[in-house]
C-alpha cells in the first residue's frame, strides 16, 4: 500500500534475537507496514506462524498486503497489543516483538495530526475509532493538567508557561496553530529541534495512553511465551525504555516471598523468570542511521523466558 511505506527499525537485530525457525509461532503486536512480520515469516518458512495486530487500520491493511505471499501462515487483527493475551494462546509463542512509538507514515500524513512539521487537525489518534483527540485534550484540560502532561510525558521544562499560553489562546484546532504558539514563546533561532517537539510527544502519549498500554502489553506479551521464548521491544524515548528495563529487572531477579517472622521456612525464594539477551540495549549501526535518520533514538531490549 503506497500510503503506508514503513522502513522497519533494527530489523536484522530483531531477527537475530528472535531466531525464527520452522514450526515456530510468533506475535507482532505493532505490525506497522509489516516489515518485521514479513522477515519473521520468511525466516520461519515453510510453516512458521505469526499473530499480528495494530491499532491503525491503514497500517493493518498495508501489513496484510505486504504479507500476502505468506497467506495461510498468519492471523491479523485490529487492536492494541495490550490485548494480545485475549486472543493469542498463552504460552504458545517462541517470540514476541513490540516496535513502539509512531511510524513514519503516521508522522508524514498531515491529516493524522502527529507532527508539528505539517499542518493538519490536532488528532494524534493511533486508532481513529477512539474518541479522545489531541484537540479535545488541548481545548478542555485545565492549565494544571496540561502542565503536568508536558512535564511528565514530554520532559518539558517550560510546561507551565506553555500550558498557560495554550489556555489563553484556545480554541486551537490545528498542528500549525499549536506549534506556532509555542514557537512564538520560544523562537527556534536555528535550532535543529523544534520547541514544540516535547509538547507534541506528551499529547500523543496521553491521547493514546501509550505508557499504560506498554505496561499492560509487556505483561501480555510475556504471558504468550514458551520457556526459551524471547520478547523483543524497540523503544524510542527514555520513558518507554525505563518501563521496559524495570519490567525486565523484576523478572530477572530472585525474589523471596515474605512469611511469618517466627516461621522462616515459609519465606520461599522464587528463582528468576527471565534473563537479558544482552545486558545493554542494541542501537542502530552507522549504515542504518545513514539510511534512516529517524532510527537514531531506537533501542532494542530482549528478554528470554527461563
Secondary structure, DSSP 8 states (H G I E B T S, - for coil): -GGG----TTHHHHHHHH---TT-EEEES--TTSHHHHHHHHHTTTT-EEEEEES-HHHHHHHHHHTGGGTTSEEEEES-GGGGGGTS-TT-EEEEEEE-S--HHHHT-GGG---TTS--BS---SSTTSS--HHHHHHHS-HHHHHHHHHHHH--TTHHHHHHHHHHH----BHHHHHHHHHHHS--TT-SS-TTHHHHHHHHHHHTTHHHHHHHHHHHHHHHEEEEEEEEEEE-SHHHHHHHHHHHHHHHS-EE----TT-GGG--EE---EEESSSS-B---HHHHHH-GGGGG-EEEEEEE-
